Amino acid sequence: MYQIVTIEDEIAVSPGKFNLDLDEAMKQSIADKFEGKIDPEMGVPLAVTEIIEVNEGRVLPGDPAVHYPARFKLLTWQPREQELVEGEIVDITEWGAFVRVGAMDGLVHISQVMDDFVSFDEKNSQLVGRASKRILKTGDRVRTRIISISLKENTKVGLTMRQPFLGNLKWLETDAKTKKADDKKEEAAEKAAEKKKK
């Protein structure tokens, strides 16, 4: 889930940024400190959206930077358990498919890809369903549900596609067309049966 969080922190502006406008120097320094780093509390900071307040800076002995107490807003991505997310398959392995969701990659374990026996086709780097013949490959767009999260030392996001309305978006589109056609046939059969009764 994307969110805006408000942070209060002391930001060190290095001498290389002294020639910039203070607002720009602060944005760059905040980005250097936060962006792309994973924090269990707020997730993954992506961008500085607003600098609310910058107080008077101070210089510390032996440190060439100026330290400014500041309050600012960051755009972050925080995965939430049971959240539905759409993403792109970025890698296929014998363990499953890695999906880029939000600001990180999650793993759909091979057992969570579909309700079918799934095998890894190493030659073509794809996952194949035995009965359904459905194929999952790099570049496919998928809808998944987050089922486990660990933002500790080894960041892990576990995903599933074995629930209704989840999976490869192409499969879902095909399923929807098939259901619509089946519904029309059923409706036509019901109308024909009603006519016979009359």
N, C-alpha and C positions, 0 to 999 in steps of 0.2 A: 504494500500500500504506500502510495506517495503521500507525504505530509510536509507541512511547514512547521519547524520547531524553532523556538526562541532560545538563544544561548547567551549566557553571561560568562565571559572569560577574559583573561589577559592575553593580548595578542602582541607578539614581538614583530616589529617592522625592522627589517635588516637595512644596513646602509645602502645597499643596491637599489632600494625603493625610495630613498629620500628625495629623489628628483621628481617623483610622482605627486599628484594631488593626494592629500591625506585619505580621502574616501577610496580612491583607486588603490593606494598602497595598502589600506586595510583589507579591501576585498581580496587582493592577491595574497596577502599574508594569511588571511583566514582560509582561503582555498588551499594554500600550502600546508596548513596545519590540519585541516579536516577532510577535504575532498578525497574520496576513494578509499578512506580508511573505515573499517567496520567497527561499529560500536554496538554492543548488545542492547543498550538502552534506546538508541535512536535509529539503529540500522546503518545504512550507507549514506553519508552526506554526499550530495551530488553538486550543489551549487549554492552560492551566497545569493539570497534574493533581496535582502535589505539590511543596511546598517542603521540601527535605530539610534544608538548613542555611542559616542567616543569621548572618554574622559581624558584629562591631562596625562600625557605620557611621562615616563620616568626612565632614567638611564641607570643601569646597575653596574657596579664596579666589575671590570674585566669583561663586560659584554657590550659590543658595539651597537646592538639593537636598541630601539626605543620601545618600551613596553607600555601599551595602552589598555586600560580596563575598558571593555566595550560590551555592548549588547547588540545582537544581530540575529537575523533569521536565516535558516538554512532549509533548502529543499532536500528531503531525505527519502530513501526507499526502505521501508521496514516490512519484511515478510511476516505474515500472520498465518498461524495454523488455520486450516479449512478455507483459506482464501482461494477463490478461483482466479487463475492467471493465464494469460495467453502469451505465447512466446514462440521462438524459432528453435528448431533442432540444430545445435551447433556441432555435435559429435555423436557418433554411434559406436558403442563398444560391446564386447560380449556380456557386460553387466547391465546394459540398458542404454538409454538415450539421455544426453545432456541437453537441457533446454535453457536458453537465455530468457530469464524472466526478470523484469525490473532491472536491477543493477548487478545481478549475479547469475550464475548458472546453477540449476537444480538438476538432480538426477531422477529420472523415471526408471526405477529398477525394472529389469526384463519381466519380472513377475507382475508388474503394475502397468504394462503397456496396453493389454487388451484381454478380454475374456476368451482366450484361445491359447493353444500351445505356441509359444513364440521362439523362433530360433534366430541365431545371429548368422547372417550371410557375410562372411569375412571378405569374400572376393568383391562384392558390390557395396560393402560397408552399409548394410541395412538390416532391419529387423523384419521378419516375415511371419505372419500368422499361418499356422498349418491348415486349418479348415477354412478360414475366411479368405486366405491369400492376400490379406491386407499387408501393405508394405509401409515401413516408416524409415525415412532417410534424411540425411542432412539437408537443411533448407526448408523442410516441411513446417508449416505453421500449426501449432497445437494448442488446445485448451486443456489445462491441468488443474489439479487441486493440490495445495500445499498440505502435506501430511506430517512432516517433521522438520524442525529447524534447530540448528546448532550454530551459534555465532561465536563460539569460543575460539581456540587456537586453529582448529581445522574447520573452516566454515562449511557447513553442509545444509542443503535444502533438499528434502525428500519430496517427490511429487508422485501423483497417481493419475492414470487416465482410465482406470477400470470402474468408472461410475457413469450413470446415464448423462448424456450430453457432453462428455469429455472425450478427447482424442484428437486425431488429425482433423483439421477443419474440413478437408476434402471428404473424409469419411462421414462427417456429420452432415455435410451438404447432400451427399448421396443418400444417406439414411432418411433425411427430411423429404427428398424427392420421392423415394420409394414409399414412405409412409403416406405421402399425399396421394400417390397413385393408388395405393391399396385402399385408402379411405374413399376415393372416387369409385373404385370398383365395388366396394361394400355398399356405398350409397345407391349405386345403380342397381345392384342386386336387390336391395330392400325395396326400391321403387317398383322393380319388375314383379317382385313377390306381392306387393300391394295391388298392382293392376290385375294379377291373376285371381286374387281374392274377390275382386269386384266383378 
